[in-house]
Amino acid sequence: MIKKELILKKLIDAVINYQEEDIDGLCNDVIKNDLDPNEAILKGLSKGMQEVGKLYDDQEYGIPEILLCAEVFKRGTEILRPYIKSESKDTSYNILIGTVEGDIHSIGKNIVKLMMESGGFTVTDLGEDLSAQNFIDYLKNNTIDMIALSTMMSTTLISMQKIINEVKNTFPDMNFIVGGASVTGDFAKKCGANIYAENAIDAVNFLKNFIKKSSKK
């Protein structure tokens, strides 16, 4: 237990201090010690990026530092991803994911995508800074069961609401799962989302429960 906590702490510190030279060895320690790669990503790498976000908010870090930290995070997830045990693929349930218009943050969205794919779902990532029309255009030519929307900023919550409203005007039966640092359960209810998830693990669990309940109707 001590060893696991130590490795997780070192992963957090490596991201915060953008120690790219250390990340390969730390991720190999995760693998060699048979630690859960999901936990290493969520409680190590991802937690490190959360701390980086706070440093940015406090104006201790600028964009250059953010980019350096993100590179360490990206490298770590690339190493650990092949070791995540995926469940059998459920190709019958397709998810479209993206960050809303006005928001270019991608790290949280990418973690959710990774966890959803590991949970057996087919996930298509439209990217960041997306309008309602981006989603509508894709839906016209593709079969999608649920849209996953992310935003980190309170100023772009209105974009999330607009996307849900406009997509439902064209596709009234479309389901939505929403999340991100600025999103709350109350907001999710008000904007008409089916699911609110505070983190990537909840997103997968709540999604599975939603599908299970829907299939019983």
Secondary structure as UniProt FT lines:
FT   HELIX           2..16
FT   TURN            17..18
FT   HELIX           20..32
FT   TURN            33..34
FT   HELIX           37..39
FT   HELIX           40..45
FT   HELIX           46..57
FT   TURN            58..59
FT   HELIX           63..80
FT   HELIX           81..83
FT   STRAND          90..100
FT   TURN            101..102
FT   HELIX           107..118
FT   TURN            119..120
FT   STRAND          121..130
FT   HELIX           132..139
FT   TURN            140..141
FT   STRAND          146..150
FT   HELIX           154..156
FT   HELIX           157..170
FT   TURN            172..173
FT   STRAND          175..179
FT   TURN            181..182
FT   HELIX           185..190
FT   TURN            191..192
FT   STRAND          195..196
FT   HELIX           200..216
//
